[in-house]
Amino acid sequence: MAKSFFRKAPKFWERRGPTSLLLWPLSWIYGCVLRIRKLIADLDLVTPKFSPVPIIIVGNIRVGGTGKTPIVIALAERLSQLGWKPGIISHGFGSQTLSTPQQVRSDSDPSSVGDEPVLIAKRTHNQFPLWVFPKRKLSIRALLKHSPEVNVIISDDGLQHQGLTRWPAREGGRDIEFVVRDARGEGNRFLLPAGPLREPATRERDATLFTGNSKPVKSIDGLSDYFLGRRAFALKAQLGTPYQLINQSNTKSLGEIAQSYLPNKIQAVAALGNPQGFFDDLLHHGIAAKCIPLPDHATYTPEFFANMKAACILITEKDAVKCTHIHDERIWVVPMSLRIPDDLADWLQSILQRPDPNRYTL
């Protein structure tokens, strides 16, 4: 819900000041609600019904994107290489209009199932069963009924979803909770609405995945206590070769783009949780474009691009799935990918191969 209200992060979330301190009482109330919900869950008033297969949750405690979707894609591909048969579930921004779980394909409508699930389907060429619905338990049930061969499920977000029962690896189970953290960290470390956190930064997690320019190995001793003793992995993003939106077979390297156009003739557009990360990556490759950050999940019209006085427009793949109706030869799509390091893959294997305890099914 918070993601719907704060699609563009307020600047006061990054550091403590008059505005965040003024809103702090509301954050305190929000924190009390979280503690009450956790207390109710800890009382085990209802017998939990676990999924019959392990669940890997890729989420964050900060509102907005931190790079979860590329991680979901990379995890699914790496697990498949290791012999697993992964399936994927997602809330899907926009899927609130759905009355039942829906399978997502590369040609699905992003306005009804979400732009990120469609991106996952496109990038993986529909290789993995992918279902969306706000109630993830129902998505799991539909996915396993449709694809009974699936033996591990990756959830794109869902750390705060109370209906998604899990037995974390740190407690001896086979379910894994990843907290994704980018270079912005936890901002002013206040809960909503005074800060960007959905829950306290002290949240227990099986592992932290660092993306962007985060450097957990060298800086971990200088961070607050909640990182000490926690398992962490650094994932490095790589920009691929851009392709023309209207003709994917037409490609041009980032170096060629930088040499072909003057900086004032290039515009970069991104509707992400952290669009600055995309712009910084472009600059790292020598492209000093005029940057247009938009709220996460923003939609596009032909008129939006037609009004741009640019010879080259660079967008992300997440934006591209919402631009299939736009025919502008100036638009180039910049793909981005992540690689799962071997130590993370080995750790995943060690958890997923644990003997399956006696569990209730959905």
Buried (B, 14 or more C-beta within 10 A) or exposed (E): EBBEEBBBBBEBBBEBEEBBBEBBEBBEEBBEEBEEEEEEEEEEEEEEEBBBBBBBBBBBBBBBBBBBBBBBBBBBBBBBEBEBBBBBBBBBBBBEEBEEBBBBEBEBEBBBBBBBBBBBBBBBEBEBBBBBBBBBBBBBBBBBEEBEEBBBBBBBBBBBBEEBBBBBBBEEBBBBBBBBBBBBBBBBBBBBBBBBBBBBBEBEBBBBBBBBBBEBEEEBEEEEEBBEEBBBBBBEBEBBEBBBBBEEEEBBEBEEBBEEBEEEBBBBBBBBBBBBBBBBBBEEEEBBBBBBBBBBBBBBEEEBBEEBEBEBBBBBBBBBBBBEEBEBEBBBBBBBBBBBBEEBBEBBEEBBEEEEEEBEEE
